[in-house]
Every structure is written in structure tokens, then in C-alpha cells.
Amino acid sequence: MLAGLGLAYASETITYHYDARGRLIQVEASGTVNNGVMANYSYDKADNRTNVKVNGASGS
């Protein structure tokens, strides 16, 4: 018998946002794992992804 065994469960929701041209512009994470992490994507005139900025990452 495993008395006192505590199990921790992580849950996470990833939300993807697209612009009117169908390009990925933002990814948001919420939940117990990466809560508040957000990535924003930029594009040039030829629709090439040129930059990603990540906010809320702990770095640990």
C-alpha cells in the first residue's frame, strides 16, 4: 500500500493567434507549467518570419 503518496499533475493550455493573412502572430501559454509565457512573431513584406519576442519566460 502506498500511503501518503501525493501526485502532482500539471496542466497547460496553448492558445495560437493568427492575423488576417493566416500568419501566426502570438502564442500564449497558461496553466501550471508555463503560465504567462507569450511569444509574439513579426514578419517582413514577403511574409517571412523575422523576429520572435518571448515574454514571461523564467529562464530557469
C-alpha positions in Angstrom: 0.0 0.0 0.0 1.3 3.4 -0.9 0.1 5.6 1.9 0.6 9.4 1.7 1.6 9.3 -1.9 0.9 12.7 -3.4 0.7 13.1 -7.1 1.1 16.4 -8.8 -0.5 16.9 -12.2 0.5 19.7 -14.5 -1.9 21.2 -17.0 -1.3 23.7 -19.7 -3.3 25.5 -22.4 -1.6 26.8 -25.5 -3.5 29.4 -27.5 -2.5 30.4 -31.0 -3.4 33.7 -32.6 -3.3 34.4 -36.4 -3.6 37.6 -38.4 -6.0 38.2 -41.3 -3.4 36.7 -43.7 -3.2 33.5 -41.7 0.3 34.1 -40.2 1.0 33.1 -36.6 1.4 36.3 -34.6 1.2 35.2 -31.0 1.4 32.0 -28.8 0.2 32.2 -25.2 0.7 29.5 -22.6 -1.4 29.3 -19.4 -1.6 26.8 -16.7 0.6 25.3 -14.1 3.7 24.8 -16.3 4.4 28.0 -18.3 1.8 30.3 -17.0 2.0 33.8 -18.6 4.6 32.9 -21.3 3.8 34.7 -24.5 5.7 34.7 -27.9 5.0 37.4 -30.5 6.1 37.0 -34.1 6.9 39.7 -36.7 7.0 39.3 -40.5 8.6 41.3 -43.4 6.7 42.3 -46.5 7.4 39.0 -48.1 5.7 37.1 -45.2 9.0 35.8 -43.9 9.1 35.5 -40.1 11.8 37.9 -39.0 11.5 38.1 -35.2 10.1 36.4 -32.2 9.9 38.0 -28.8 9.2 35.9 -25.7 7.9 37.4 -22.5 7.4 35.8 -19.2 10.0 33.1 -19.5 11.7 32.4 -16.2 15.0 31.2 -17.7 15.4 28.6 -15.0 
